[in-house]
Amino acid sequence: MAKTARNRTGWRRIVRLALLSVGGLMLLPVPFILLFAVVQPPVTSVMLQRVVARTVNGDRPIWPQHITVSRAGLSPLLRRAVLASEDDRFYLHFGIDAVEIQNALERRRRGGKLRGASTLTQQVAKNLFLWNGRSFVRKGIEAYIALLLELLLSKERILDLYLNLAEWGPNAFGAEAAARVHYGKSAARLTRDEAARLAAILPAPRRWSPKGAIATRRAATILGRMQYAAPTSEPPAPTRKRRRR
């Protein structure tokens, strides 16, 4: 009888310790996210993975080109282009876009290729804390961190983080590095076409060039959608009034 009671007490301690451990892990990203509300991360998990890979492969330079700029240092055209390309429902979801997930599953059901439905927020979560890959475990953690990001940060701050942290070419991270590497200018001076082309290569920045055929084809679509992807901080485009005949 006493042995059974001791066993139950032991199992309760194990369960309690497991719950506390899980709870601690779930809260671990919170202080970092709160810090990122005011401080731009100097490095991300994905950057460190690239550093390790380049070290192993003997590539130089080992450290990626990454230049942080303020919101004023980023062309509004690039913000529009990235939203149009990567997440045109950014201001309508809470980190996870159920509509896009449903659309992706429907395309798969009809025999099409299963495409990712990751939001910009999920991509920020992956870049900051996780690793590249398509496992369900990683996607689950990514979704949870995306919800935390949406809860603790504003939409505009999440977009700022994305633009300064996204991988934009071999060993180039952030919009400023992308603009300098691909166009030899600052991100604030990008033209509409250049912004669309940079947004076009985001799905595969290490394989696609903004001056290549794939980027040309994708940029044409992005340019047509940019008028609908204005951030909420921008005033709506003026509409022409029809003249009465």
N, C-alpha and C positions, 0 to 999 in steps of 0.2 A: 504493500500500500504506500509506504513512504517512498519506495523507489519510483513508483508510478508518478507520485506527486513531484518528485525531483525531475523526472523526465519531462513532465508538462512544463515545469518552470524553465527548464533548459530550452525547450522549443519556443516558449514565449520570448525568452531573451534573444534567441536567434532571429525570430520574426521581427521583433522590435528593432534589433540592430540592422536588419535588412531594410526595413521601412525607413529608418533614419538615414541610412546610406543612400537609398534611392532619392529621398527628399533632398538631401544635401547636394547630390549630383544635379537634380532638377533646378536647384536654386543657384548653382555655380555660375551660370552665364549672367545672372542678374547684375552683380556689381560692375562687370565689364561693360554691359550694355548701357548702364547708367553713366559710366565714364565716357563712352563713345557718344553720348548726347552732346558733349562739349569738347571732346578731344578726338582728333582724327587718329585712328590706329596707324602706327608707323609700319607695321608688318601684319600679315595675316597667315592663317594656317596654310592656304594654298601657296602663298609666296615661299614659305619655308619648305614645302614639298618640292617646289621647283628648284630651290637652292640645293637641296640634297641631291636631286636628280642631276643637276648640272655638275655638281661636285663629283659624283660617281662617274659621269660620262666624260669628265675632263673638259667641259665647255667653259669658256670664259667670255665675259666676266661672270663670276658666280652669282653675285648679288644682282637682283633685278633693277631695272630703271623704274623708279617710282617717285613721282613728284606730286605732293599734295597741294591743291589750290582751293581757295574759297569758292562759294557759290558765284560770287561776282566774277571770278576768273574762268568760269565755264560758260560757253555760248548757250543761250536759251534754245538755239536751234538744235544743239546736241541733246539737250534734255528732252525736247520734243521727239527727236529721232529715235532715241533709246526707248522711250515709252511706246512709240508706234511700232518698234521692232520687237521688243521683248515683253511688254506687259501693258497693253492699251487699256486694261481694266484696273490699273494700279490704284486709282482713287476710289474704286468701287468694291474692293475686297479687303479682308482683314488678315492679309498675309498668305492665305490659301485661297485660290480661285476655284470654287466648286464648279462654276460654269465651264471653265477651260478643262478641268479634269473630266467632266461629263462629255465634252466635245471630243477629247482625246480618246476616251473609251469607246465612244460611238464610231469614230474613224477606225479604230481597231476592230470593232465588231463587223464593220463593213468590208474588212479585208485590207485596210490600209495599214501603213506603218505606225506603230505606237510612238507618238512624239511626246516629248516632255511638256509638262504643263506647269513648270516652276515659275513662280512669280519673282519679281525683282527682290522682294523681301526674302524669299527662300534662297536666292542666289547670294544675297548678303550674308545670310546665316551660314551658308556653306563656305564662302570665302573666308569669313572671320574665324570660324570654330572647327570646321569639319574637313573632310577629305573628298577628293574626286571619286566618283563611282556611282553605281546605280542600285546598290543593295537596299532592301526594304528597311533594314535597321537604320542606315544613314538617312534615308528619306523621312523616316519617322522622327528621328532626332532633329532633322532640318526643319520639319513642319512645326515642331514644338518651339524651337528657338525663333522661328519666324513669327509665331504668335506673341512671344515675349517682346520681340523687336517692335511689333505693331502696338503692343500695349504700353511700352515705355518710351517710344520715340515718335516724333511726328513723321508724317509721310515725306515731307520735304527733307528732313534729316536722313531718312532711309535712302532717298534718292541721291543725296549728296554722298553718302557712304558708298553707294554702289558705283557712282561715276568716278570716285577716287580710288576704288579698290579693284575694279573689274580687270580681268586679264584681257589685254588688247593686242596681243602679238607675242612673238618669242621674246621672253625676258622683259616685257613692257607691261606695267600695271598702272591703271588710272588713265583718265582722259588726257591729262597734260602730257604724260609720256607718250601716249598714242599719237597725239597731234604732232609732237616734235619728231617722233620716229617716222611716221608715215607722210607728214606734210611739211615738216620743218618750220612749224609755227606754233604759237600758243593755242590752247584750247578755246580761249576767248575770241580768237580771230577766225575760227572755222566758218566756212561758207555753208550754205544749206546743203549743197551736193556732198561736200566733204563730211558733214555731220551724218548724213544718211549713209554714206559708204562706211564710216567707222561703225555705226550701229549695225550695219549689215553683216559684219564679220564676227559679231559677238558670239554666235553659236559655236564657231570653230576658229578662234583668233590665231591659233598657232599654225593653222593650215591655209587659211584664206587671207588674201591680200585685199585691201580696200580698193585697189586699182585693177583687180582681176575680174574675170567674167562673172563669177558667182556674185560678187559684191555689186557689180553693175546691174545684174538682174534683180537682186533683192532690193537695192537702193531705189529702183524705179517704183516698186511697191511701197516702200517706206515713205518716199516723198509724197505720194498720194494720200497717205494716212496721217501725215504729220499735222494737218490742220485739225484733226480730231483728238490729238494727244496732248493738248495744252495742259500744263500743270495748273492746279486750282489757284495758285498764286498769281497767275497771269490773267489779265482781262480778256474776255472773249473777243474774237475777231469781229470787227464791225460788219454789219450786213447792209447791203444796198437797198434803198427803198424804191419800189417800183413807181414809175410815173403813171399817173392816171391819164388815160387818153380821153 
